[in-house]
Amino acid sequence: MMLIGTWRISLERSGRLSLPLPFRPIVADGLTVTRSFDRCLQIFPADAWHTLARRVSALPLTADTARSFRRLIFGAAVDLTLDQAGTITLPRSLLAHAELASQAILVGCEAYIEIWSPERWQALSEGPPPAIERLAGLVASLVTLPTPAAL
């Protein structure tokens, strides 16, 4: 199963939020929440978190950007489990980082979930799109299309 789709959910004052039903089986074995680059939060299912953690840990300690990345990802990370109602409670430090209050936008990003404040999500959604050339270059690096001779 993939984590896909976008939901607007209520967020309790305590930081408690209910995950959408399609997400629950995917994070049933545990999840990790941490900061993201974009001033939102990321929820990783346990297996995806362990894969990411191994890859980040393999980065060279001598590279200052690798050390900064480790601090960003691991320094604020918290392991959580769903309760019987399918809810989790986010720590206040993570709520403050993402500027979350009474509402949140959950965005499935295939292997993880992003949690956005509605205001930041709206600004991102209404802002200028990323340069198409940058996106095309990224997609080209991920996908190998068949050559005409192979068709």
N, C-alpha and C positions, 0 to 999 in steps of 0.2 A: 504494500500500500504506500501511496505517496501522500505527503502533506501538501494539499493544494486548496485554494479558495480563499476568500476574504470574508471576515465576520466583524461586526461591531458588537461588542459585549459590554456589560456593566461590570464595573470594578468596585468592590466594596471598600470602604474607608480603611479597612485593615490590610488591603492589598490582595484580598481573596478574589479569585476569578474562576469562572467555570469554563473549561475547555469545550469547544464544540464536539458533538458526538463523534464525527468522523475521525477526529484526532486522538481520541481516548485510547483505542486499542493499540495505536502505534507507540504511545508513551506509557503503556500500562506497566512496563518493566522498570520504569524510572525515567527521569529526565534531568537535564541540567539547564539552568537559566544563567545567562551572562550578558554583559554589555556587548553592543555592536558598534561598528564604526559610525553608523548613521544616527546616533542618539536615539536608538530604539533598543529593544532587548531581543535576544535570540533564545529560543527553547530548542534544545537538541534531545531527541530520544537517546536512551542510554547507549545503544550500539553506535549511533552516529557520533556521539560525544567522544566515545573511546577511540574511534577512528581518527577524529580531528585531533584529539589530545596526543596520540602517537605521532601524527604528522608534525604538529607544532613542536613537540619535544625533540624531534629529530633536527630541527633548525639549529644552526651553529650558535653556541653561546657567545662567540666572539663578534657576532653581528649585532650592532646596537638596535637595528630595526626588529630583529628576532626577539631580543630581550623585551623591547617595548610591546611587541605583539603578545608575548607570553603574559606580561603584566596585565594587559587589557583583557585578555581572554580568561586567564586563570584567577587573577586577583579578585575579581568580583563574582566568580562563578559560585553557584549554590546548587547542590543536589536536592531534588524534591521528588515526592511521590504523590500521585493522585489519591485523594480520599475517596470514600464510597460514593460521594456525590459528583465525582469527576472534577473537583476543584483543587487548586493550589493556592498558596499564599506567598506572594512575592515580598522579599525584604524591602524595607523602606529605602535603603541605599539604591536599589535598582529602580524602584518607583521614581525616585528623585532624578536619577540619571536620564530616564526616558520621559520625564515630566508627565507622568501618568496621574490622573485624578479619578474621576467617576466613570469614565468611559475609556475603552481601548479598542484598537483595531488589530485583529489577528490576521496575519497574512501567511498562508502556507507557501513555503519556498522549496518544495519537494522533499528535502532531507531535514529541514528544520522549519521553525515557525518564528516569524518576527512579530513583536508586540510594539505598536506605535500609539502615540497619543493621537487623537483624532485631528488635532490642529496640525501636527507635523505631517501626518499622512495626507491631509488635504493639500498642504503646501507642496509636498512632493508630487502628488498626483496632478496638480494644476500647474506646476512649474514647467520650465522648458525641458523637452525630452533630451536624453543624452545624445551626444553627437552620433548620428547614424553610422558614421565611419568607424567609430570606436566599437559600437555594438557589432557591426559586421565583422570587424577584425577578431573580436572575441568569439563570435559564433564560428567563424572560419577556423579558429584554432581548436575548436571542440569537435567539429564535424568534418569528416572526410567524405566529400561527395564523389560519386562514381564519375569517371572520365567518359566522354562520349564513346570511346572505343570499347569500354567495358559494358556499355548498354546494349 
